[in-house]
Amino acid sequence: MTGVPVVVRVQRDDFDLAREVRALSAGRHDIGAIVTFSGLCRDEAGTLSALELEHYPGMAQAEITRICNEAVSRFGLQAVVAIHRYGTIAPGENIVLVCAASPHRQAAFDGANFIMDFLKTSAPFWKKEHAADGASRDWVSAKDADDSAKERWAKE
């Protein structure tokens, strides 16, 4: 453990981005940049009524924590918040939040990107789309683009 605050939550309930940023930065005068990424459920041009997100309890939180701690070490981050929801999520609702804090902006941008690239490919979550017309859909397969995004970090 690095001693840097790393907050990871896997939860059914929604989150408030502004409240999370305020909590992360409260009383901190050493932070020069906070980069946030908020992932939302989209409706896929009106064809999607919801996403169903499942996870492996305990393992998902442990893997996200490991990813966040690696980002702290690699980029010199001063604090991290990572929240990932599970359950049924409607279009427009929050799915994931990553906040990376550092003395300077580039480290915060790189840290947030790193966390998201690894979270998308390494954390044990599964997605199923629910069609707006009621048709059954399969569980969503991993995307090659997500693997490519993760692989770029091995080169840096």
Summary of the structure (lengths in Angstrom):
residues: 156
radius of gyration: 16.1
end to end distance: 23.1
largest distance: 52.0
contacts: 471
relative contact order: 0.23
helix: 36%
strand: 31%
